[in-house]
Amino acid sequence: MNITFENPDKVNGLLTITIEKEDYQEAVEKTLKNYRKKAQVPGFRPGMVPMGMIKKQYGTAVKVDEVNRLMGDKLMAYIRENNIQMLGEPLPSDKQEPQDLEKDGPLTFIFDIAVAPEFKAELTGKDKVPFYSIKVDDKLVDDQVQMYASQGGEFVKADVFGGNDTLTGDLRQLDEQGNTLEGGITVDSGMIMPAYIKDEAQKKLFDGCKPGDIITFNPKKAYPDNDAEVAALLKLQKDDVKELTSDFSYQVTEIRHFQPAEVNQALFDRVFGEGSCADEQAFRQKISEMLQAQLVQNSDYKFLLDVRAYMENKVGKLEFPEALLKRVMLNNNKDKGEDYVEKNFEGSIKELAWHLIKEQLVAANDIKIEDDDLKNVAKEAVRQQFAQYGMSNVPDDVLEQYAGEQLKKREQVEGFVDRAVDQKLIEKLKTVVKLDEKSVTLDEFNKMMRGE
């Protein structure tokens, strides 16, 4: 067997592999002998079928399988041993000539190899990257307290409608004279939240209403260009309200007001666990500490974005084998076609460049991911999921259990690995580069992230 590799322009490689008969013959003979032992052919006892018959029936197929296996193994081993930084997978070259697999002569296969550009990505203490610390001010804490109070709140009956209350009432379709339309649309116990009515004039009709009041309004005017909302209110299909123009009477039967939970010991215990906060000041302090930890993640994320921008500028434009990479991309997205490749290629190359830069930074800083790193990332992901539902005091053993279940899912593990790599790289780079530290409010930070 002979393998050669040509890489004249550093990014477009041509790999040629020549397989001789002696490279595959022994394995082919062994496989055919096994076939002979198991072959069931009328007129022959098991294991006594003539080898010529076995070769004639199975020889070429077995040879093709063995050549493909051998070629794949040796090709990848060569790439690995010679440290060829291949992008994507090898593709059959246009220079490939047809091979006669029926004959025993040498078989030659030629592959195009996309090779990563040569460059050096390095960060030292001479490199300066911004780091934005987000201040936890009273407003942030107030908003979080309000959110926890809302999560622990409940609906209570009210005597007079307020801006965000929910109404329950009976709907009756009216005729042109304002009377109930005989055989018209009726809905009992229909729910309306006037705060979500789009038309201000229609919304104003509900101001100050009380149980027993009858309000005349027009659903189509209330929700212009939203037949789905009208259909849901009237319990009809969307197509059924397309031509609807009628007014409706709405007799209010109940007003429900959302009452946030009181900021007291019961709320403290529900959020952080019984006895964790002695008073509101301790509650607010604990919230402040929690927010600070969460906002550091935001700062770290922005820091990595700034590292990326800094490195892309420092490394400069990288040369890629674009024509070959487009073939690779098309090969991986055959169902989407060439238009998809053309539209997404530039973005794909940009992501590839950053991937290669980050690979070098990870290697240079000896970033390695252990099982405990993955477990911690999974636990944090689970903790954030619980926090979305106001559960901030989930026991560690529960987090461990849920994280363990997530780590059993292969589709989740790759994301956890990426996140763990990013976290360790961020922490390391913060000690390597010179940080240009800036303190900002959350509003300022969010505007910056939106590019405002």
Secondary structure, 3 states (H helix, E strand, C coil): CEEEEECCCCCEEEEEEEECHHHHHHHHHHHHHHHHHHCCCCCCCCCCCCHHHHHHHHHHHHHHHHHHHHHHHHHHHHHHHCCCCEEEEEEECCCCCCCCCCCCCCEEEEEEEEECCCCCCCCCCCCEEEEEEECCCHHHHHHHHHHHHHHCCEEEECCCCCCCCEEEEEEEEECCCCCECCCCCEEEEEEECHHHCCCHHHHHCCCCCCCCCEEEECHHHHCCCCHHHHHHHHCCCHHHHCCCCCCEEEEEEEEEEEECCCCCHHHHHHHHCCCCCCCHHHHHHHHHHHHHHHHHHHHHHHHHHHHHHHHHHHHCCCCCCHHHHHHHHHHHCCCCHHHHHHHHHHHHHHHHHHHHHHHHHHHHCCCCCCHHHHHHHHHHHHHHHHHCCCCCCCCHHHHHHHHHHHHCCHHHHHHHHHHHHHHHHHHHHHHHCEEEEEEECHHHHHHHHCCC
